[in-house]
Amino acid sequence: MIVTAAPLLLDEVLPNYHVHEVHARHVAADREAVFRALRTVAAGDLRVSGLLIALRGLAGPREVSDRARPLLAAMAARGFAELGERPGEQLVLGLISRPWRPVPVTRPIADAADFAAFAEPGWVRAAMDLRIEPAGDGCRLVTETRVRATDEGARRRFACYWRLIRPGSGVIRRDLLGAIARRAEASA
């Protein structure tokens, strides 16, 4: 018998990309506990990346100082939209942005179709998923980030920006996975 995993929602929203990064972590909890934790993880749960998040423009002063506010709410306040969800399995967020500007500019996203169809020159579409995969005595929590520029100029600008922020971006993602894992394991 061949077991196949459900297709990734991320593949539906951003199948082609210029930048790609994946981070994963084992979590000693069931999928439901992990999914609840990813929906409720807050700035106060992060151990090292609060300042990096503020510097990247994902959170303003309120989001960083309000340590109980769920990070998903802080991200939504900065332009991220939920593009898809399979409860207990996957959550996909998206952002249309010009992150290389001194004050990042975002464009509102109506829904996943709006995100997928957007092609105005000078922007990037970024999608990030959090997915939970079965793994022995718990599960594997994965975050994958994909970015696609709408034109060559935006691709070049983003490439320069990405070289600068990539190490911090990885720290943020690993810290987020750790915070979700700690919250899920504490509730298990």
C-alpha positions in Angstrom: 0.0 0.0 0.0 1.3 3.5 -0.9 0.5 6.3 1.4 0.6 9.7 -0.1 0.5 13.0 1.7 -2.1 15.6 0.9 -0.9 18.2 -1.6 0.6 21.3 0.0 -1.6 24.3 0.1 1.6 26.3 -0.5 1.8 24.6 -4.0 -1.6 25.9 -4.8 -0.8 29.5 -3.8 2.8 29.9 -5.0 4.0 27.0 -7.0 6.8 28.9 -8.7 9.2 31.0 -6.8 12.6 32.8 -6.9 13.5 32.3 -3.2 12.8 29.2 -1.0 13.7 28.3 2.5 12.6 25.5 4.8 13.0 24.9 8.6 11.6 22.0 10.6 11.5 20.7 14.2 10.2 17.6 15.9 7.4 18.2 18.4 6.5 15.7 21.1 2.7 16.4 20.9 -0.2 15.5 18.7 -1.2 17.4 15.6 -4.2 19.1 17.2 -2.1 20.4 20.1 0.5 21.7 17.7 -2.1 23.4 15.5 -3.7 25.1 18.5 -0.2 26.2 19.6 0.6 27.7 16.2 -2.7 29.7 16.3 -2.0 31.0 19.8 1.8 31.5 20.0 2.6 35.0 21.1 5.5 37.4 21.1 6.1 36.4 24.7 6.8 32.9 23.7 9.7 33.9 21.4 13.0 33.7 23.1 15.3 35.6 20.7 13.6 37.1 17.7 11.3 39.9 19.0 13.9 42.6 18.1 14.5 41.0 14.7 10.8 40.9 13.9 10.5 44.6 14.8 13.5 45.4 12.6 12.0 43.5 9.7 8.8 45.5 9.9 6.6 42.5 10.7 5.6 44.0 14.0 5.4 47.5 15.2 6.1 48.7 18.8 2.7 47.5 20.0 3.1 44.0 18.6 6.5 43.6 20.2 5.5 45.2 23.6 2.2 43.3 23.8 3.8 40.0 24.6 0.4 38.2 24.9 -0.9 39.1 21.5 -0.9 36.1 19.1 1.8 36.5 16.4 -0.8 35.7 13.7 -2.7 38.8 14.7 0.4 40.9 14.7 1.3 39.6 11.3 -2.2 40.3 10.0 -1.8 43.9 11.2 1.3 44.1 9.0 -0.4 42.9 5.8 -0.2 39.1 6.0 -3.4 37.3 5.0 -4.4 33.8 5.6 -4.5 32.1 2.2 -5.5 28.6 3.1 -5.9 26.2 6.0 -6.4 22.5 6.6 -7.1 22.3 10.3 -4.6 20.2 12.2 -2.3 20.0 9.1 -1.5 23.3 7.3 -1.8 27.0 7.5 -0.6 29.3 4.7 0.0 33.0 5.0 0.8 35.5 2.2 2.1 39.0 1.8 2.4 41.3 -1.2 5.2 43.7 -0.4 8.1 45.9 -1.3 10.2 44.9 1.8 13.4 46.5 0.6 12.1 50.0 1.2 13.1 51.8 4.4 9.5 51.4 5.6 8.2 48.2 3.9 5.1 48.8 1.8 2.4 46.1 1.6 -0.7 45.7 -0.6 -3.9 44.3 0.9 -4.9 40.8 -0.2 -8.6 39.9 -0.6 -8.1 36.1 -0.8 -5.9 33.4 -2.2 -7.1 34.0 -5.7 -6.2 37.7 -5.4 -2.8 36.7 -4.2 -2.2 34.2 -7.0 -3.3 36.6 -9.7 -1.4 39.6 -8.6 1.2 40.6 -11.2 1.7 44.4 -10.9 5.4 45.2 -11.6 7.7 46.2 -8.7 6.4 43.8 -6.0 7.1 40.4 -4.5 4.6 37.9 -3.4 5.7 35.9 -0.3 4.0 32.9 1.0 4.8 31.0 4.2 3.3 27.8 5.5 3.3 26.1 8.8 2.5 22.4 8.4 2.4 19.4 10.7 3.5 16.0 9.5 3.2 12.7 11.3 6.5 11.6 12.9 6.7 8.6 15.2 6.0 9.7 18.8 4.8 13.2 17.8 5.0 15.2 14.7 7.3 17.3 12.5 6.5 21.0 12.4 7.7 22.6 9.2 7.7 26.1 7.9 8.5 26.8 4.3 8.8 30.3 2.8 8.6 31.1 -0.9 9.0 34.4 -2.6 8.3 35.4 -6.2 9.0 38.8 -7.7 6.5 40.2 -10.3 9.3 41.5 -12.5 13.1 41.4 -13.0 13.6 44.8 -11.2 11.8 43.6 -8.1 13.6 40.3 -8.3 17.0 42.1 -8.2 15.9 44.4 -5.4 14.6 41.5 -3.4 17.8 39.4 -4.0 19.9 42.2 -2.4 17.4 42.6 0.5 17.3 38.8 1.0 21.1 38.5 1.2 21.0 41.0 4.0 18.1 39.6 6.1 18.3 35.9 5.3 20.3 35.0 8.5 17.8 36.9 10.7 14.9 35.4 8.8 16.1 31.9 9.6 16.5 32.8 13.3 12.9 34.1 13.4 11.6 31.0 11.8 13.5 28.6 14.1 12.5 30.6 17.1 8.9 30.5 16.0 9.0 26.7 15.6 10.6 26.4 19.0 7.9 28.6 20.6 5.1 26.5 19.0 6.8 23.3 20.1 7.1 24.5 23.7 3.5 25.6 23.8 2.2 22.4 22.3 4.3 20.1 24.5 3.3 22.0 27.6 -0.4 21.5 26.8 0.1 17.8 25.9 
